[in-house]
Amino acid sequence: MQTVTEVEAFARRAHEGQTDKVGVPYIEHVRAVAAGLVPFGDDLVMAGLLHDVIEDTDWTAEQLRATGVPSHVVSVVEAVTNQAGVPYEEKIRRITADRNATLVKIADNAHNSHPDRSAQLPQDKRTRLAAKYRAARDLLWTAADERDIEAIVSIVNPSLLDELEERRARP
């Protein structure tokens, strides 16, 4: 799998039958994440399409490499994959050590934080996740160039542009 089209078809098959937190076919989430990464090139688009494959399917990093996914793309996917027993905040801190993983996670966070998606969740879950994602953005956005953040959120979740502007206004 060397092209975005091939990787997208693979991701569609890998996530077939899965739905996200609000009941939408899971492929829509990974497509939204990938769309936010278009300004950064095909390798990051592929990483966006695959960002949850290791975590949410039976596929392993080794299997992805064996199918022809470039190793550096798989490395980004591995960097954003949850590891058992690792607290979320620690995962985010680990991700920020890698620019590409940070950009993928910013796109993922932006889509997970989209008002249209969160509005469909029960209030208690919406409140809990909003705080979790906001705390993650504090770490992720500190590790990224503001122009990169703006490029991603403009595509994935423009409602976050106000938060980005507030951040810029802080001394």
Secondary structure by P-SEA (a helix, b strand, c coil): cccaaaaaaaaaaaaccccccccccaaaaaaaaaaaaccccaaaaaaaaaccccccccccaaaaaaacccaaaaaaaaaacccccccaaaaaaaaaccaaaaaaaaaaaaaaacaaaaaaccaaaaaaaaaaaaaaaaaaaaaccaaaaaaaaacccccaaaaaaaaaacc
